[in-house]
Amino acid sequence: MSDVKMMLADEKGGMATITIPDVYQSNGVIHVVDAVLLPD
């Protein structure tokens, strides 16, 4: 976490910030991020 922003890191070292947390949908919860996160 950075102050009040939640940062996410992927397996390749890419970073993303959650811009809109907790968007409730009928089948779950979505967190909007500002970058693409890639698996290893």
N, C-alpha and C positions, 0 to 999 in steps of 0.2 A: 504494500500500500504506500502511496505517496500523498501525504496530507489527507485529503478526503477522496482522492481518486484511486480506484482499484486498477492495478496494472496486471496483465496476464502475459506469460511468456510461453512460446511454443518450444518444441524440441530442437529447433534449429537456431534458437536465440532471438527470434522475432518478438517484438513487444507490441501490445495493444492495450488501449484504455477502454474500460466499460463506459460508454457515453450515456446509455439509457438502461438502467437496471430494472429488473422485475417487470417485464411486459407479460401480463398474464393472458394466456390463450386457452382454448378449450382442451388442448392435449398437453399442456405443460407451461413452462415459464421460459421466456426468451430474454437474453441479455445482449443488447446491441453494442458492438465493439467498432473501433475506428480503423481496424486493419484486418488483414487476412492472417489467420493462424494455421500453420501447416504441421501435420504429424511427421514423425521421423520415418 
